[in-house]
Amino acid sequence: MSTLDPGQIAEKARALGDWFHNIDLNGVQTAPDHFLSDYPNVKWRQFEHAIPADLTGKTVLDIGCNAGFYSIQMKRRGADRVLGIDFDDRYLEQARFAAEVTGQDIEFRKLSVYDVAELGETFDVVLFMGVLYHLRHPLLALDLIHEHAARDLLIFQSMQRGSKEVYPVQANYSFWEEKHFDEPGYPKMHFIEHEYADDWTNWWAPNAACVEAMLRSAGFSIESHPEDEVYICRKSSPPKGPGVVYPAKAKANGKDHGARA
């Protein structure tokens, strides 16, 4: 546990720049004026009941860990090992500081989601929160997580836009059938060419049906849906198709870092 007093904590937190995670550092809020209120705690309270309360002996990988809010929550639940990865140096500095102040033994490394094969191990719990829509290649990311990182549980969250309806999709359609593509609940991924919410790393905005379809396609079964954007999944079948043929290390492309959460 850090020996810094509240004044020193506040000074250090300010020096680390703007925080996207509002974390309570011994009474000091890192982002008290967050535009989403007390984020991500306000979201965490909506689905924390769906996560095992006791993670003793479990290993956890937090992909796109940002300032480490969810990594800290997993360690507080007794996880034996928690590894947070992100591609943004500032977020990693914030995360290390937050873990130090809160007294949590958490490892943080600079890696993108496309680099999970480099870890050479799988994890009992994988968190993939708030990353999918920042990626140029989102389904590839899910495939790589299934192939190289997930052993059992996947906790997934993505911004969604469009219908919350989930249309009952048939296994196949003839070439001449088109009507289903116009159904609000048919899986759709909206592409953002420029910016959304003043953020150039927002590339995609899936609807609910698209999120669920992508998770299933990547080989994850959805066990529960405790919050509008959160899905609790299990690694189940192999990804749809002839098999994963992606290289062990897929390079991030241009602005595509997989760093935000």
Secondary structure as UniProt FT lines:
FT   HELIX           6..15
FT   STRAND          24..25
FT   TURN            26..27
FT   STRAND          28..29
FT   TURN            32..33
FT   TURN            35..36
FT   TURN            39..40
FT   HELIX           41..47
FT   HELIX           48..50
FT   STRAND          59..63
FT   TURN            66..67
FT   HELIX           69..76
FT   TURN            77..78
FT   STRAND          81..86
FT   HELIX           89..102
FT   STRAND          107..110
FT   HELIX           113..119
FT   STRAND          123..129
FT   HELIX           132..134
FT   HELIX           138..148
FT   STRAND          150..157
FT   TURN            175..176
FT   HELIX           179..182
FT   TURN            184..185
FT   STRAND          189..191
FT   TURN            197..198
FT   TURN            200..201
FT   STRAND          204..206
FT   HELIX           208..217
FT   TURN            218..219
FT   STRAND          220..227
FT   TURN            228..229
FT   STRAND          230..235
FT   TURN            254..255
//
